[in-house]
Amino acid sequence: MVSATAGTTVAPDAREGVGGYVLRTATAQDLGGARAVMLDTVYGDLGSGYVPHWHADVIDPESAYLRPARCTLLVVLHGDEIVATGAVRDRGPQAPPNPQWIADRFPSGSTAQLCRIYVRPEHRRRGLARRLVRELGAFAARAGGYTSLYLHTDPAVPGAESFWRSLAQEVCDERALPGGGQGIVHFELPMPEARQAGTPVGR
């Protein structure tokens, strides 16, 4: 396990939860620890390893999430270690490899795509992923211009499909398509009202 950058400080408006977990918006100093969580998940849980076409945002999360105004990267800290991540990108699913009608339903610009919601195995089942989803949805509502909250998941990852089915509405299960598609499941979550989105997590 790789720890977050030594000397990481907690922003004064970060949100602390049960068990001493602190959720906040990532800073440049957090990127090494966030990248470690993402890469360990890509290699361990997803089993795909690093694929440049899919994981450019993992290698350069600053360009993907910290610089664009309508994107964000959240991290959860336990002590000085980053143990979970979650992000919003302003790019919808592309076709190919996704079905064209999925790309048409969730166009870039008006779609907030939830991604990289990863929790280290020893910190799971503590509600961290749900907290991340809630805060990411609130961010998308406050950002303005988003009309859809979209994500996809790989049901081969233990617990992933049941988790998302407890929160979101299935749009397409590619396993039911001719040939099985990519084997992933597409979901849509309700977009929170901006007035209900709460106080921003500090950048």
C-alpha positions as CSV (number, residue, x, y, z in Angstrom):
1,M,0.0,0.0,0.0
2,V,1.3,3.5,-0.9
3,S,0.6,6.3,1.5
4,A,-0.4,9.8,0.6
5,T,2.2,12.5,0.3
6,A,3.9,13.1,3.7
7,G,2.7,16.2,5.4
8,T,-0.7,16.3,3.8
9,T,-2.9,18.8,5.7
10,V,-6.6,18.8,6.1
11,A,-8.5,21.8,4.8
12,P,-10.5,23.7,7.5
13,D,-13.8,23.0,5.7
14,A,-13.1,19.3,5.1
15,R,-15.8,16.9,6.3
16,E,-15.0,14.4,9.0
17,G,-17.1,11.3,9.4
18,V,-17.3,8.3,11.6
19,G,-14.0,6.6,12.3
20,G,-11.9,9.7,11.6
21,Y,-12.3,9.6,7.9
22,V,-12.0,13.1,6.3
23,L,-13.5,13.8,2.8
24,R,-12.3,16.8,0.9
25,T,-11.5,18.1,-2.5
26,A,-8.0,17.0,-3.7
27,T,-5.1,19.4,-4.0
28,A,-2.0,19.1,-6.0
29,Q,-0.3,17.6,-2.9
30,D,-2.8,14.7,-2.9
31,L,-2.3,13.5,-6.4
32,G,0.4,10.9,-5.6
33,G,-1.8,9.2,-3.0
34,A,-4.9,9.5,-5.2
35,R,-3.0,8.0,-8.1
36,A,-1.8,5.1,-6.0
37,V,-5.4,4.2,-4.9
38,M,-6.5,4.3,-8.6
39,L,-3.7,2.3,-10.0
40,D,-3.9,-0.3,-7.2
41,T,-7.6,-0.7,-8.0
42,V,-7.0,-0.9,-11.8
43,Y,-4.5,-3.6,-11.3
44,G,-6.1,-5.4,-8.4
45,D,-9.9,-5.2,-8.6
46,L,-10.4,-4.5,-12.3
47,G,-7.5,-6.7,-13.5
48,S,-7.0,-4.6,-16.6
49,G,-3.7,-3.0,-15.6
50,Y,-2.9,0.4,-17.0
51,V,-4.3,1.1,-20.4
52,P,-3.3,4.5,-21.8
53,H,-6.6,5.0,-23.7
54,W,-8.7,4.4,-20.6
55,H,-6.5,5.7,-17.8
56,A,-4.9,8.9,-19.0
57,D,-6.8,10.7,-16.2
58,V,-5.2,8.4,-13.6
59,I,-1.7,9.4,-14.8
60,D,-2.5,13.2,-15.0
61,P,-5.4,13.8,-12.6
62,E,-4.5,17.5,-12.3
63,S,-5.3,18.2,-16.0
64,A,-8.4,15.9,-15.9
65,Y,-10.0,17.0,-12.6
66,L,-8.2,19.9,-10.8
67,R,-7.9,22.5,-13.6
68,P,-11.4,22.3,-15.3
69,A,-13.9,24.3,-13.4
70,R,-16.7,21.8,-13.9
71,C,-14.7,18.7,-12.9
72,T,-13.5,17.6,-9.5
73,L,-11.5,15.0,-7.6
74,L,-12.4,14.1,-4.0
75,V,-10.3,12.2,-1.7
76,V,-10.9,10.5,1.7
77,L,-8.1,10.5,4.2
78,H,-7.6,8.3,7.2
79,G,-4.8,9.9,9.2
80,D,-2.2,11.0,6.6
81,E,-3.2,8.3,4.1
82,I,-5.5,8.7,1.1
83,V,-7.8,5.6,1.2
84,A,-10.5,6.5,-1.3
85,T,-11.1,8.6,-4.4
86,G,-14.0,9.8,-6.5
87,A,-14.3,12.2,-9.4
88,V,-16.6,14.1,-11.8
89,R,-15.7,14.6,-15.4
90,D,-17.6,16.7,-18.0
91,R,-17.3,14.1,-20.7
92,G,-20.0,11.6,-21.5
93,P,-19.6,8.0,-22.7
94,Q,-18.2,7.8,-26.2
95,A,-19.3,5.6,-29.1
96,P,-17.5,3.3,-29.8
97,P,-16.9,1.5,-27.6
98,N,-20.2,2.3,-26.0
99,P,-23.5,1.9,-27.9
100,Q,-24.4,5.0,-30.0
101,W,-27.7,5.5,-28.2
102,I,-25.9,5.7,-24.8
103,A,-23.5,8.3,-26.2
104,D,-26.5,10.2,-27.6
105,R,-28.4,10.1,-24.3
106,F,-25.4,11.3,-22.3
107,P,-23.6,13.9,-24.4
108,S,-20.4,15.6,-23.2
109,G,-20.9,19.0,-21.6
110,S,-24.4,18.3,-20.2
111,T,-23.4,15.0,-18.6
112,A,-21.6,14.8,-15.3
113,Q,-19.9,11.4,-15.3
114,L,-19.0,9.9,-12.0
115,C,-15.7,7.9,-12.2
116,R,-12.7,6.6,-10.2
117,I,-14.9,5.9,-7.1
118,Y,-12.4,3.6,-5.5
119,V,-11.9,2.5,-1.9
120,R,-9.0,0.5,-0.6
121,P,-10.2,-3.0,0.4
122,E,-9.4,-2.6,4.1
123,H,-11.5,0.6,4.3
124,R,-14.6,-0.7,2.6
125,R,-18.0,-1.2,4.2
126,R,-17.7,2.0,6.1
127,G,-20.0,4.1,3.9
128,L,-17.1,5.9,2.2
129,A,-18.3,5.3,-1.4
130,R,-21.8,6.5,-0.5
131,R,-20.4,9.7,0.9
132,L,-18.3,10.2,-2.2
133,V,-21.4,9.7,-4.5
134,R,-23.4,12.2,-2.4
135,E,-20.7,14.8,-2.5
136,L,-20.0,14.3,-6.2
137,G,-23.7,14.7,-7.0
138,A,-23.8,17.9,-5.0
139,F,-20.8,19.2,-6.8
140,A,-22.4,18.5,-10.2
141,A,-25.6,20.3,-9.1
142,R,-23.7,23.4,-8.0
143,A,-21.4,23.4,-11.1
144,G,-24.4,24.2,-13.3
145,G,-25.1,23.1,-16.8
146,Y,-25.3,19.4,-16.1
147,T,-28.6,17.7,-16.8
148,S,-27.6,14.1,-16.2
149,L,-25.5,12.1,-13.7
150,Y,-24.1,9.1,-15.4
151,L,-21.7,6.2,-14.6
152,H,-20.8,2.7,-15.7
153,T,-19.5,-0.2,-13.8
154,D,-17.9,-3.6,-14.3
155,P,-20.1,-6.2,-12.7
156,A,-17.2,-8.6,-12.5
157,V,-15.8,-6.5,-9.6
158,P,-17.1,-8.0,-6.4
159,G,-19.8,-5.8,-4.9
160,A,-19.8,-3.1,-7.6
161,E,-23.1,-4.0,-9.3
162,S,-25.1,-4.4,-6.1
163,F,-23.7,-1.2,-4.8
164,W,-24.8,0.8,-7.8
165,R,-28.1,-0.9,-8.1
166,S,-28.9,0.3,-4.6
167,L,-28.3,4.0,-5.7
168,A,-28.9,4.3,-9.4
169,Q,-31.2,3.3,-12.2
170,E,-30.0,0.8,-14.8
171,V,-29.9,2.3,-18.3
172,C,-28.3,-0.6,-20.2
173,D,-26.8,-3.9,-19.2
174,E,-24.4,-4.7,-22.0
175,R,-24.4,-8.4,-21.0
176,A,-27.8,-8.6,-22.6
177,L,-26.7,-7.2,-25.9
178,P,-25.8,-9.5,-28.8
179,G,-22.3,-10.7,-28.2
180,G,-22.3,-9.3,-24.6
181,G,-20.9,-5.9,-25.6
182,Q,-18.2,-4.8,-23.2
183,G,-19.9,-6.6,-20.3
184,I,-20.5,-3.4,-18.4
185,V,-23.6,-1.8,-16.9
186,H,-24.6,1.8,-17.5
187,F,-26.5,3.7,-14.8
188,E,-28.1,7.1,-14.2
189,L,-28.5,8.8,-10.8
190,P,-31.0,11.5,-10.0
191,M,-29.4,15.0,-10.2
192,P,-29.8,16.8,-6.9
193,E,-31.4,20.2,-6.9
194,A,-28.8,22.9,-6.7
195,R,-30.6,24.4,-3.7
196,Q,-30.3,21.0,-1.9
197,A,-26.7,20.4,-2.8
198,G,-25.3,21.7,0.5
199,T,-22.0,23.5,1.3
200,P,-19.2,22.9,-1.1
201,V,-16.3,20.7,0.0
202,G,-13.3,23.0,0.0
203,R,-11.0,22.9,-3.1
